Amino acid sequence: MPSPLSVDLRERVVAAVTKGASFHRAAARFGVSVSSASGWSQRFAQQGHVAPKPTHGDDRLPAIEAHADLILSLDEARPERFLRELRDALAEQGVQTSTSGLSRFFARHGITRKRMARPVRKWLGSAG
């Protein structure tokens, strides 16, 4: 995710609009989108500032981390299990999560879940 544009740039765009420039003209002058110029001007009019909104991390992180012991114990008991099977086992215990959430959980904990290669099946019979 790109970082927000500077407050200084935002203030210059809003100042230009306040002095009578259109959103299009101010946006072109400062190299920003028209929607940004409009949004910053509206925020300044409503809130008195143009600071970027706070960014939040994954709000679901504490929910899955609260069940870390259960996740790790289920994974340790059957490490060959697919993430979707682990997700289903957690659901039986009342823990709702997604396979991508489990994948991020294991990545955060430095755990790789590489499966053992299965033997190649040998087809019997002749080509016919």
Phi, psi and omega in degrees: 000130180291154180281155180294152176291155187296152178296325179301313179297316179301316181295322179294320178296313181296321178298319179296318179294319180298326180278002174115354179289146176287164177301320181297314182293316180295319180296315180295319182298320184257002176071037177237171179282156178297321180295326176294314179301317179294313181297317180295320179295319178295318179297320179296318180293323183274321189246349178080011177209166180238015181299145179295152176294149179295144176265145181242147173282199179286110182293341182274352184306310180299330182295314181284325180293334178295339181250022184303316181299317179295315180300312182294323180290320177295321179292321180292324181293323180220078184292344181281353184294140173289158178301322180294327177289322177295318177301317180293321178296322177293321179298323177296334178269002179090012180256117180263125177206180179242165178294324178291325175296320177294320179299315178294323177302309181295323178296317179299326182270005178068027182256124174261145184239057180284132180274152176288141179293136177275149178295146179288134179286138176258124181279131179267154178099171182253158178289139189226000000 
